[in-house]
């Protein structure tokens, strides 16, 4: 078996299509990364507003003798609309979770697949 040096195979259509798709995929990946970064920054700026509202709910719940407050994703979104918040719900929850941790409030979320909703739980007891 001999190696033929200096002679390259001609490009096939599949090779050209692969190159085109790799370039486009890289562009799309960069675009999505930039969008995610913007959404995270927006969520960081809005998390304080959301926590301020949630804090009022926590106080009401504590005055009723409870050591927790629970809401579903629909109510969480309604709170966002009332306060003029426009970030992604999941990113906002992650940022609120950080603020809660600083205030020694434990958080968790669970998904109800049947109803397509999430439940957000906040505990301080």
C-alpha positions in Angstrom: 0.0 0.0 0.0 1.5 3.3 -1.0 0.7 6.7 0.3 0.2 9.3 -2.3 1.5 12.6 -0.9 0.4 15.9 -2.4 -2.8 14.6 -3.9 -6.0 15.5 -2.1 -9.4 14.1 -2.5 -11.9 16.4 -4.2 -14.5 17.7 -1.8 -17.9 16.1 -2.0 -21.2 17.8 -1.5 -21.5 16.2 2.0 -18.2 17.7 3.0 -19.3 21.2 1.9 -22.7 20.8 3.6 -21.0 19.7 6.8 -18.8 22.8 6.8 -21.8 25.1 6.2 -23.8 23.5 9.0 -20.9 23.7 11.4 -20.5 27.4 10.8 -24.2 28.0 11.2 -24.4 25.9 14.3 -21.5 27.8 15.8 -23.2 31.1 15.0 -26.5 29.9 16.6 -24.7 28.7 19.7 -23.0 32.1 20.2 -26.3 33.9 19.7 -28.0 31.7 22.2 -25.2 32.2 24.7 -25.5 35.9 24.3 -29.3 35.8 24.8 -28.9 33.7 28.0 -26.4 36.1 29.3 -28.8 39.0 28.8 -31.6 37.1 30.4 -29.4 36.3 33.4 -28.4 39.9 33.8 -32.1 41.0 33.6 -33.0 38.4 36.2 -30.3 39.6 38.5 -31.6 43.1 38.3 -35.2 42.1 38.9 -34.5 39.6 41.7 -34.5 42.3 44.4 -37.9 43.5 43.3 -39.3 40.0 43.3 -37.8 39.2 46.7 -39.3 42.4 48.2 -42.8 41.3 47.1 -42.2 37.7 48.3 -41.0 39.1 51.7 -44.4 40.6 52.2 -46.0 37.2 51.5 -43.6 35.6 54.0 -44.5 38.1 56.7 -48.2 37.4 56.1 -47.6 33.7 56.3 -45.5 34.0 59.5 -48.3 36.1 61.1 -50.7 33.3 60.4 -48.3 31.0 62.3 -46.8 29.2 59.4 -43.1 28.6 58.8 -43.3 28.4 55.0 -44.9 29.9 52.0 -45.8 27.9 48.8 -47.0 29.1 45.4 -47.4 27.5 42.0 -45.8 28.8 38.7 -49.0 30.6 37.6 -49.1 32.7 40.8 -45.3 33.3 40.5 -45.9 34.6 37.0 -48.8 36.8 38.1 -46.5 38.4 40.7 -44.0 39.1 38.0 -46.7 40.7 35.8 -48.0 42.8 38.7 -44.5 44.1 39.4 -43.5 44.7 35.7 -40.9 42.0 35.6 -39.9 40.6 32.2 -37.2 38.1 32.8 -37.4 34.3 32.4 -39.1 32.6 35.3 -36.4 30.0 35.8 -33.6 32.5 35.8 -35.5 34.8 38.1 -36.2 32.0 40.6 -32.5 31.1 40.6 -31.6 34.7 41.5 -34.3 34.9 44.1 -33.0 31.6 45.5 -29.6 33.2 46.1 -31.2 36.1 48.0 -33.2 33.7 50.1 -30.1 31.8 50.9 -28.5 35.0 52.2 -31.5 35.6 54.4 -31.5 31.9 55.7 -34.7 31.0 53.8 -34.6 27.5 52.2 -36.2 27.1 48.9 -37.2 24.2 46.7 -39.2 23.7 43.5 -41.0 20.6 42.2 -42.7 19.9 38.8 -46.2 18.6 38.4 -46.1 16.9 35.0 -49.8 16.3 34.9 -50.7 19.9 35.2 -47.5 21.3 33.6 -46.8 23.6 36.6 -44.1 24.1 39.1 -44.5 24.6 42.8 -42.1 27.0 44.6 -41.6 26.4 48.3 -39.9 28.8 50.8 -39.1 27.7 54.4 -37.7 29.7 57.2 -38.6 27.6 60.3 
